[in-house]
Amino acid sequence: MDRKTARILRPALRPLGLLLLGAAYGLGRALVAIGAPVPAQQPPLVYLLSLLAFASGSAGTALLLEGHHLFDRVRVSERWIARAPPALAESRWTSDDPPAEPPGRRTA
């Protein structure tokens, strides 16, 4: 995320998460209202609404809890880097200076 979009998105991500959680709540209430007494006789709209409720609830929770830190880079453990593509292994030290020799890799 570049600086211009980060400045705009930073204060907007947590309220967007609240909005998505509110939408999930509204979709859940609509699902309860639509629900038929026999589960086998549910209209197809129920499946679409439940998909949207789950997606908006999940995204809303992630945005509300993490905010702009959702897009932060994280350091990947050395044991996973051994199987990762070379581009990922080279980019893991982008936030810090690279060490002289990565731990666990000794050359004779």
Residue pairs with C-beta under 8 A, 6 or more apart in sequence:
1 9
1 71
6 68
9 68
10 67
10 68
13 63
13 67
13 68
13 70
14 63
14 64
14 67
16 60
16 63
17 59
17 60
17 61
17 62
17 63
17 64
17 65
17 67
18 60
18 64
19 60
20 56
20 57
20 59
20 60
20 63
21 56
21 57
21 60
21 61
21 64
22 60
23 52
23 56
23 60
24 53
24 54
24 56
24 57
24 60
27 49
27 50
27 52
27 53
27 56
28 53
30 49
31 46
31 49
31 50
31 53
34 42
34 43
34 45
34 46
34 49
35 42
35 46
36 42
36 43
62 70
63 70
73 94
73 95
75 92
75 95
76 84
76 88
76 92
78 102
78 103
78 104
79 104
81 88
81 89
81 92
81 102
93 99
101 107
